[in-house]
Amino acid sequence: MHLTRLALTDFRSYTEAVLSLEPGVSTLLGPNGQGKTNLVEAAAYVSTLGSHRVATDAPLVRSGAERAILRAAVTSGDRDSLVEIEINPGRANRARLNRAPVSRPRQVLGVLRAVLFAPEDLALVKGDPDQRRRFLDDLLVASAPRYAGVRADYERVLRQRTALLKSLRARPGRAARRSQPQRSRPRRSRPRRGQPRRGGPARGAPGGPGGRDAGCLGRAPGDGRS
């Protein structure tokens, strides 16, 4: 498998560019800032549908243009294929395979398989673990393109989880109120029989309701009456 022709329209610094390649080793020579890395990036984008330099597609479109178009002719054995990718910042990208539109751009994965090594790949050793995880994900999709859908679903759920956590952090007061336990009102205990109530003697006690002195209308002892 090799890339025989690469055409760019409004990609990075190129308004139009066409590059023809022969089987074997090809070397790009030129002064700094002429766009050599842009050509390598475009070929890798056709292979992986992603850039090794930026996380979004907006920087890939030339300043002042609405979209960028990549066309790659690939020869694999006795089979020739043409991959066309339209990069639309802020909108869904579109792709065609052999001039026939495909429902999803990831359906063209596997037509061109490439391995890219760039100075940014030093982050695999020096960078954070997410760089190594991304490299393994790219390697899996390159070897088995059917996993591209699984990866896309996983990344979508991950973005939703991150957005949910951010929304919860933006409302700390509400979350704190929900997490606080509800205070229960103290229950008043009924006094036991014979136990004095607040503000008065107990029932049945002398001087209290129901006591021996309550309502005593009898004679006083020693009044001489029989």
Secondary structure, DSSP 8 states (H G I E B T S, - for coil): -EEEEEEEEEETTEEEEEEE--SS-------TTSSHHHHHHHHHHHHHSS-SS-SSSGGGB-TT-S-EEEEEEEEETTEEEEEEEEE-TTS--EEEETTEE-SSGGGGTTSS------GGGGHHHHS-HHHHHHHHHHHHHHH-TTHHHHHHHHHHHHHHHHHHHHHHHT-HHHHHHHHS------------TTS--TTS--TTSTTSTTSTTTT--S--TTS---
